[in-house]
């Protein structure tokens, strides 16, 4: 399906179970996930969104065996997510790293988190959500209307697909802006150290160290 994207029409490709063989999304891929809720142990992984930054999005619907699907049997997707030669761009990578590790059994690395980057350089505001960042740094309005919809439905609506795609279509441009700000403020190395820790932070969350935080007093 086609959706508007920065003055052009973005193509959304919906795949069931896995990415197609031979698909090359390049060395820097924007990633996001949709789950049934915010508790990885309770709420299953339903969708993984990806974009190479070319204005198009690939959505991989993860269908559990109980519903006639293949569950974590998605070798092409898992190979990309765990490929050390592919940089993954995410927003709130801590959650996505945990969800992918638990449900797909792979560690997603290396990663960049635009939310962490924003908190390091936008200390004058508490607005670090993707919607706010896209509006303020890129002049792009994205809708969050479908955020709480049923991502476990057998068939995703066009509105759900458009929402899911919007979460990855702007991450390359957003990271370019934030990386420039990190360099300007002398905090790029600090950000990179945070990014390297995020897969471990996700693993700690899965072990129950989210609350209380293992790093707290």
Secondary structure, 3 states (H helix, E strand, C coil): CEEEECCEEEEEEEEECCCCCCCCCCCEEEEEEEECCCCCCCCCEEEEEEECCCCCEEEEECCCHHHCCCCCCCHHHHHHHHCCCCEEEECCHHHHHHHHHHHHCCCCCCEEEHHHHHHHHCCCCCCCCHHHHHHHHHCCCCCCCCCCCCCCCCCCCHHHHHHHHHHHHCHHHHHHHHHHHHHHCCCHHHHHHHHHHHHHHHHHHHCCCCCCCCCCC
